[in-house]
Amino acid sequence: MKKIIGFVGAFGLASPGLAADTYFGLTAEIGGGYDSNPYLREGGGGSATVNGSLSPTIQFVTPTSTTALSGYVARTEYLQHNRNPAKSYSVDLNHTQSFSPRLTWTGGIGFSDTTTSLLDPIDQDIATSSDRSRRLYHGQGSFTWKQDALSTWTLSGFANKAEYGNGGSSTVDRLLRDYTTYGGAIGYSRVVSERTSLGVTVNGSRINSKSYPDTTSIQPQLTITHQFSSIWTLNAGVGAIFQKTSFNGDSHKSTNLGFNFDMCGTYPQQTLCFSGSRDTQPSGFGGARTRTNIGLTYSRQLSERSSITASGNYLKDKSPAFFNQFAQSIDYQNATVRYSHDLTERLSAGVQGDYRRRHIRGEGTGDSVGGLVFLSMKFGHLKQ
């Protein structure tokens, strides 16, 4: 384990004189299979697939901080279609710093590029714009202060920018516009019993869109964390979403229900989680859209070398009626089952099956059944 003395990252963060342990890891995966309708188009045909991905990570760890630089590159070729491949890449730099036993800061910056809806079929902008490229730049940070043994305060902020590259010849493609969104949140929670914490948060955000409506959102929320047993824990919040959208001197106000929950049970050999949320997301067509998501994940260690994971999601994504010309609605469901077996400490192989269905109002419904076999190799440090 390599030692680096006085490492100063992009955030200027490991204190001089503190030794930083460095960990490097890389996961490479290749696979091949078949998808009955990769583009999720109504009546679409199937295709054999070949895919690959790389996920490098480097971490610098001191007694009071952790800095991580990670990347991801993925590409899928569709052999029976004369179309561009599904591809994306991303880079993220994240840091956690403990200034004292009471005060902690976390933050990060990142960039991603996605050139097809196949890698994000629930994203309304990309789903309606074929092979259009979208670049996302993001940054966020938050402070957590433990006032005492019972009370905790949080203060956070973020800023994101989306840019659409060249590509696509449809009317919808030509009408997509870049946007910027920024905002912050303040929250307070207090332990009220051995197993329960209650709190309140207020989130605020602003979406500035090039040529299209701008939207301001305020979301107050009551929160609860409750441990039912040593196995089951609930984190949840419920509140309202207040929105104001302005365009050409006119404005539109709306109020919607907002919520989030995450309930997990952790057993010795398996984990089961239920999750859900309802919030707002920015749009390349201006304004904000409402997104509702309900999901389930399950994982089980079958043996020392074998494991299985399964997940399912239902998502509804709706654009505001204020901008009627592109007020599309998307319903998306997916289910995935993946089996993996460790051939060695670093090499694993397995199989995966998927089902996907997407309905876009006004454009029809497409569903797909797919499967693949994969081989995965780990390099560098192995997490314990």
LODREN-381188 format. One record per residue (C-alpha): residue number from 1; residue in one letter; y negated, z, x. Coordinates in Angstrom, 1 decimal. Each point is the difference from the previous one (the first is absolute). Layout:
BEGIN
     i   aa       py       pz       px
   NUM    A        Y        Z        X
...
***
This chain:
BEGIN
     i   aa       py       pz       px
     1    M      0.0      0.0      0.0
     2    K     -3.1     -1.2      1.6
     3    K     -3.0      2.3      0.4
     4    I     -3.6     -1.1     -0.3
     5    I     -2.7      2.4      0.9
     6    G     -3.2      0.1     -2.0
     7    F      0.8     -3.1     -2.1
     8    V     -3.0     -1.2     -1.9
     9    G      0.8     -2.4     -2.8
    10    A     -2.1     -2.3     -2.1
    11    F     -1.3      3.1     -1.9
    12    G     -0.7      1.9      3.3
    13    L      2.5      2.5     -0.9
    14    A      2.4      1.8      2.3
    15    S     -2.0      2.8      1.5
    16    P     -0.5     -0.2      3.8
    17    G      2.6      2.1      1.8
    18    L      2.6     -0.3     -2.7
    19    A      3.2     -1.9      0.8
    20    A      1.0     -2.7     -2.4
    21    D      3.6     -0.9     -0.5
    22    T      0.4     -3.8     -0.5
    23    Y      2.7     -1.5     -2.3
    24    F      0.6     -3.7     -0.4
    25    G      2.3     -1.6     -2.5
    26    L      0.8     -3.5     -1.3
    27    T      2.2     -1.0     -2.9
    28    A      1.1     -3.6     -0.2
    29    E      1.8     -1.4     -3.0
    30    I      1.5     -3.4     -0.9
    31    G      1.8     -1.1     -3.1
    32    G      1.0     -2.8     -2.3
    33    G      0.9     -0.4     -3.6
    34    Y     -0.8     -1.7     -3.3
    35    D     -2.7      0.4     -2.7
    36    S      0.4     -1.6     -3.4
    37    N     -3.8     -0.4     -0.6
    38    P     -2.0      1.1      3.1
    39    Y     -3.4     -1.1     -1.5
    40    L      0.6      1.8     -3.3
    41    R     -1.0     -3.1     -1.9
    42    E      1.3     -0.7     -3.5
    43    G      3.0     -2.3      0.5
    44    G     -0.3      0.2      3.7
    45    G      3.0     -1.0      2.3
    46    G      1.9      2.0      2.6
    47    S      0.0     -0.2      3.7
    48    A      1.9      1.3      3.0
    49    T     -2.2      2.3      2.1
    50    V     -0.4      1.0      3.7
    51    N     -2.2      2.9      0.9
    52    G     -1.1      2.2      2.9
    53    S     -2.3      2.9      0.7
    54    L     -1.4      2.1      2.9
    55    S     -1.4      3.5     -0.4
    56    P     -1.4      1.5      3.3
    57    T     -1.5      3.5      0.2
    58    I     -1.5      2.1      2.8
    59    Q     -0.9      3.6     -0.4
    60    F     -2.0      2.5      2.1
    61    V      0.7      3.6     -0.9
    62    T     -1.8      3.1      1.3
    63    P      0.3      3.6     -1.4
    64    T     -3.0     -0.6     -2.2
    65    S      0.0     -3.8     -0.7
    66    T      2.1     -3.1     -0.7
    67    T     -1.2     -3.6      0.5
    68    A      2.1     -2.9     -1.2
    69    L     -0.4     -3.7      0.5
    70    S      2.4     -2.1     -2.1
    71    G      0.5     -3.6     -0.9
    72    Y      2.1     -2.1     -2.4
    73    V      0.9     -3.7      0.1
    74    A      2.2     -1.7     -2.7
    75    R      1.0     -3.5     -0.8
    76    T      2.4     -1.5     -2.5
    77    E      1.0     -3.7     -0.1
    78    Y      1.2     -1.7     -3.2
    79    L      2.4     -2.7      1.0
    80    Q      0.1     -1.9     -3.4
    81    H     -3.7     -0.2     -0.5
    82    N     -2.6     -2.1      1.8
    83    R     -2.5      2.9     -0.2
    84    N     -1.7      2.3      2.4
    85    P      2.1      3.0      1.1
    86    A     -0.8      3.6     -1.2
    87    K     -1.7      1.7      2.9
    88    S     -2.2      3.0      0.7
    89    Y     -1.2      2.2      2.8
    90    S     -1.9      3.3      0.4
    91    V     -1.3      2.4      2.6
    92    D     -0.9      3.7     -0.6
    93    L     -1.5      2.7      2.1
    94    N      0.3      3.6     -1.4
    95    H     -1.0      3.4      1.3
    96    T      0.5      3.6     -1.0
    97    Q     -2.0      2.7      1.7
    98    S      0.2      3.8     -0.4
    99    F     -3.4      1.5      1.0
   100    S      1.2      3.5     -1.0
   101    P      2.6      1.7     -2.1
   102    R     -2.3     -0.6     -3.0
   103    L     -1.5     -3.4      0.6
   104    T      1.9     -3.3      0.4
   105    W     -1.2     -3.6      0.0
   106    T      2.1     -3.2     -0.7
   107    G     -1.3     -3.6      0.2
   108    G      0.9     -3.5      0.7
   109    I     -1.0     -3.6      0.2
   110    G      2.1     -3.2     -0.6
   111    F      0.2     -3.7     -0.7
   112    S      2.6     -2.1     -1.9
   113    D      0.4     -3.6     -0.9
   114    T      2.2     -1.3     -2.8
   115    T      0.3     -3.7     -0.7
   116    T      2.3     -0.1     -3.0
   117    S      0.6      1.8     -3.2
   118    L      3.7      0.4      0.9
   119    L     -0.8      3.0      2.2
   120    D     -2.2      1.7     -2.7
   121    P      1.1     -1.5     -3.4
   122    I     -1.8      2.7     -1.9
   123    D     -3.4     -0.8      1.5
   124    Q     -1.9     -1.9     -2.6
   125    D     -2.3     -1.9      2.3
   126    I      2.8     -1.4      2.2
   127    A      2.4     -0.5     -2.9
   128    T     -2.4     -2.4     -1.7
   129    S     -1.0     -1.8      3.2
   130    S      3.3     -1.3      1.4
   131    D     -0.2     -0.1      3.9
   132    R     -3.6      1.2      0.3
   133    S     -0.6      2.3      3.0
   134    R     -1.5      3.4     -0.4
   135    R     -1.2      2.2      2.8
   136    L     -0.5      3.7     -0.5
   137    Y     -2.0      2.3      2.3
   138    H      0.1      3.8     -0.8
   139    G     -1.1      3.3      1.3
   140    Q      0.3      3.5     -1.3
   141    G     -0.4      3.7      1.0
   142    S      0.3      3.4     -1.5
   143    F     -0.6      3.7      0.9
   144    T      2.2      2.8     -1.2
   145    W     -1.4      3.5      0.2
   146    K      2.0      3.1     -0.9
   147    Q     -2.6      2.5     -1.2
   148    D      2.6      2.8     -0.1
   149    A      3.7      0.6     -0.7
   150    L     -0.4     -1.2     -3.6
   151    S     -2.8     -2.6     -0.1
   152    T     -0.2     -3.5      1.6
   153    W     -2.8     -2.6     -0.1
   154    T      0.2     -3.7      0.8
   155    L     -2.7     -2.6      0.6
   156    S      0.8     -3.7      0.6
   157    G     -1.5     -3.5      0.1
   158    F      1.1     -3.6      0.4
   159    A     -1.2     -3.5      0.3
   160    N      1.9     -3.3     -0.4
   161    K     -0.9     -3.7      0.2
   162    A      2.0     -2.9     -1.3
   163    E     -0.4     -3.6      1.2
   164    Y      1.7     -3.1     -1.4
   165    G      0.8     -2.7      2.5
   166    N      0.3     -3.8     -0.6
   167    G      2.9     -1.2     -2.0
   168    G      0.8     -0.9     -3.6
   169    S     -1.5     -2.8     -2.0
   170    S      0.0      1.3     -3.6
   171    T     -3.0      1.1     -1.9
   172    V      1.1      3.6      0.3
   173    D      0.3     -0.3      3.8
   174    R     -3.5     -1.3      0.3
   175    L     -1.5      2.8     -2.1
   176    L      1.4      2.9      2.1
   177    R     -2.7      2.0      1.7
   178    D     -0.1      2.5      2.8
   179    Y     -0.7      3.6     -1.0
   180    T     -0.8      3.4      1.6
   181    T      1.0      3.4     -1.5
   182    Y     -0.9      3.4      1.2
   183    G      0.0      3.6     -1.2
   184    G      1.0      3.5      0.5
   185    A      1.5      3.1     -1.6
   186    I     -0.4      3.8      0.0
   187    G      2.8      2.4     -1.0
   188    Y      0.8      3.7     -0.4
   189    S      3.4      1.7     -0.5
   190    R      1.0      3.6     -0.3
   191    V      3.3      1.7      0.2
   192    V      0.5      1.9     -3.3
   193    S      3.6      1.1      0.4
   194    E      2.8     -0.1      2.5
   195    R      1.0     -3.4     -1.3
   196    T     -3.1     -1.5     -1.5
   197    S     -3.4     -1.4      1.1
   198    L     -2.7     -1.3     -2.3
   199    G     -3.0     -2.1      0.9
   200    V     -2.7     -2.5     -0.8
   201    T     -1.0     -3.3      1.7
   202    V     -2.8     -2.5     -0.6
   203    N      0.4     -3.5      1.3
   204    G     -2.8     -2.6      0.1
   205    S      0.0     -3.6      1.0
   206    R     -2.1     -3.1      0.0
   207    I      1.1     -3.7      0.1
   208    N     -2.5     -2.6      1.2
   209    S      1.2     -3.5     -0.7
   210    K     -1.4     -3.2      1.3
   211    S     -1.5     -1.9     -3.0
   212    Y      2.0      2.0     -2.6
   213    P     -0.4      3.4     -1.8
   214    D     -0.4      3.2      1.9
   215    T      1.7      3.1     -1.3
   216    T     -0.5      3.8      0.5
   217    S      2.8      2.3     -0.8
   218    I      0.1      3.8     -0.3
   219    Q      3.3      1.8     -0.5
   220    P      0.1      3.8     -0.5
   221    Q      3.5      1.5      0.0
   222    L      1.8      3.3     -0.5
   223    T      2.9      0.5      2.5
   224    I      3.1      2.1      0.2
   225    T      2.7      0.6      2.7
   226    H      3.0      1.9     -1.2
   227    Q      3.3      0.8      1.6
   228    F      2.7      0.4     -2.6
   229    S      2.6      1.0      2.5
   230    S      0.9     -0.4      3.6
   231    I      1.0     -3.6     -0.9
   232    W     -2.5     -1.3     -2.5
   233    T     -3.8     -0.3      0.5
   234    L     -2.7     -1.6     -2.2
   235    N     -3.4     -1.3      1.1
   236    A     -2.1     -1.4     -2.9
   237    G     -3.5     -0.6     -1.3
   238    V     -1.6     -1.2     -3.2
   239    G     -3.5     -0.9     -0.9
   240    A     -2.3     -2.8     -1.2
   241    I     -1.3     -3.2      1.6
   242    F     -3.6     -0.8     -0.8
   243    Q     -1.1     -3.5      1.0
   244    K     -3.2     -2.0     -0.2
   245    T      0.0     -3.7      0.8
   246    S     -3.2     -1.9      0.5
   247    F     -0.5     -3.8      0.0
   248    N     -3.1     -2.2     -0.4
   249    G     -2.1      2.9     -1.4
   250    D      2.7      1.0     -2.5
   251    S      2.3      2.9      0.2
   252    H      3.3      1.2     -1.5
   253    K      1.2      3.6     -0.1
   254    S      3.6      1.2     -0.6
   255    T      2.0      3.2      0.1
   256    N      3.8      0.0      0.7
   257    L      2.7      2.6      0.7
   258    G      0.8      0.5      3.7
   259    F      3.0      1.9      1.4
   260    N      2.4      0.3      2.9
   261    F      3.3      1.9      0.5
   262    D      2.7      0.3      2.6
   263    M      3.1      2.2     -0.8
   264    C      2.6      0.2      2.7
   265    G      3.4      1.7      0.4
   266    T      1.3      0.4      3.5
   267    Y      3.7      0.8      0.3
   268    P      2.0      0.4      3.2
   269    Q      1.3     -3.6     -0.1
   270    Q     -2.3     -1.7     -2.5
   271    T     -3.5     -0.3     -1.3
   272    L     -1.3     -1.1     -3.4
   273    C     -3.7     -0.6     -0.8
   274    F     -1.9     -1.0     -3.2
   275    S     -3.5     -1.2      0.4
   276    G     -2.8     -1.6     -2.0
   277    S     -3.7     -0.7      0.0
   278    R     -2.8     -1.7     -2.0
   279    D     -3.2     -0.9      2.0
   280    T     -2.3     -2.9      0.7
   281    Q      0.2     -2.7      2.6
   282    P     -2.6     -2.6      1.2
   283    S      0.3     -3.7     -0.9
   284    G     -0.9     -3.2      1.7
   285    F     -1.3     -1.2     -3.4
   286    G     -2.5      2.9     -0.2
   287    G      0.0      3.4     -1.6
   288    A      3.0      2.4      0.0
   289    R      3.4     -0.3     -1.6
   290    T      2.2      2.8     -1.4
   291    R      3.4      0.5      1.6
   292    T      2.8      2.1     -1.5
   293    N      3.1      0.6      2.2
   294    I      3.2      1.9     -0.8
   295    G      2.8      0.3      2.7
   296    L      3.2      1.6      1.1
   297    T      1.6      0.3      3.4
   298    Y      3.4      1.3      1.1
   299    S      1.6      0.4      3.3
   300    R      3.4      1.4      1.1
   301    Q      1.7      0.6      3.3
   302    L      3.5     -1.2     -0.7
   303    S      1.3      1.0      3.4
   304    E     -1.2      0.7      3.5
   305    R     -0.5     -3.8      0.5
   306    S     -0.5     -1.4     -3.5
   307    S     -2.8      0.3     -2.5
   308    I     -1.2     -1.6     -3.3
   309    T     -3.4     -0.2     -1.5
   310    A     -1.1     -1.2     -3.5
   311    S     -3.4     -0.5     -1.6
   312    G     -1.5     -1.3     -3.2
   313    N     -3.5     -0.6     -1.2
   314    Y     -1.9     -1.1     -3.1
   315    L     -3.6     -1.0      0.5
   316    K     -2.7     -1.3     -2.4
   317    D     -3.1     -1.5      1.5
   318    K     -2.9     -1.0     -2.3
   319    S     -3.4     -1.5      0.8
   320    P     -3.1      1.1     -1.9
   321    A     -0.7     -1.8     -3.3
   322    F     -3.7      0.1      1.0
   323    F      0.6     -3.1      2.2
   324    N      2.1     -1.8     -2.6
   325    Q      0.5     -3.3      1.8
   326    F      2.5      1.6      2.4
   327    A      1.1      3.1     -2.0
   328    Q      3.6     -0.5      0.9
   329    S      2.8      2.6     -0.5
   330    I      3.1      0.3      2.2
   331    D      3.2      1.9     -0.7
   332    Y      2.3      0.4      2.9
   333    Q      3.4      1.7      0.4
   334    N      2.2      0.2      3.0
   335    A      3.2      1.8      1.1
   336    T      1.5      0.2      3.5
   337    V      3.3      1.4      1.4
   338    R      0.5      0.1      3.7
   339    Y      3.1      1.1      2.0
   340    S     -0.2      0.6      3.8
   341    H      2.6      0.9      2.5
   342    D     -0.7      1.1      3.6
   343    L      2.2     -2.0      2.4
   344    T     -1.5      1.9      3.0
   345    E     -2.8      2.4      0.5
   346    R     -2.5     -2.9      0.0
   347    L      1.8     -2.8     -1.8
   348    S      0.6     -0.1     -3.8
   349    A      1.0     -2.6     -2.5
   350    G      0.1     -0.1     -3.8
   351    V     -0.5     -1.8     -3.3
   352    Q     -2.8      0.0     -2.6
   353    G     -0.2     -1.1     -3.6
   354    D     -3.2     -0.6     -2.0
   355    Y     -1.2     -0.8     -3.5
   356    R     -3.6     -0.9     -0.8
   357    R     -1.8     -1.1     -3.2
   358    R     -3.6     -0.9     -0.4
   359    H     -1.9     -1.0     -3.1
   360    I     -3.5     -1.4      0.3
   361    R     -1.8     -0.4     -3.3
   362    G     -0.7     -3.6     -0.7
   363    E      2.3     -1.2      2.8
   364    G      3.5      1.1     -1.0
   365    T      2.8      2.1      1.3
   366    G      2.0     -0.3      3.2
   367    D      3.0      2.1      1.1
   368    S      2.1      0.0      3.1
   369    V      3.3      1.4      1.3
   370    G      0.5      0.1      3.7
   371    G      2.0      1.4      2.8
   372    L      0.2      0.0      3.8
   373    V      1.9      1.3      3.0
   374    F     -2.0      1.5      2.9
   375    L      0.3      1.2      3.6
   376    S     -2.5      2.6      1.3
   377    M     -0.6      1.1      3.6
   378    K     -2.0      3.0      1.2
   379    F     -1.7      0.1      3.4
   380    G     -1.8      2.8      1.8
   381    H     -0.2      3.6     -1.2
   382    L      2.3      1.0     -2.8
   383    K     -1.3      2.5     -2.5
   384    Q      2.0      3.2     -0.3
***
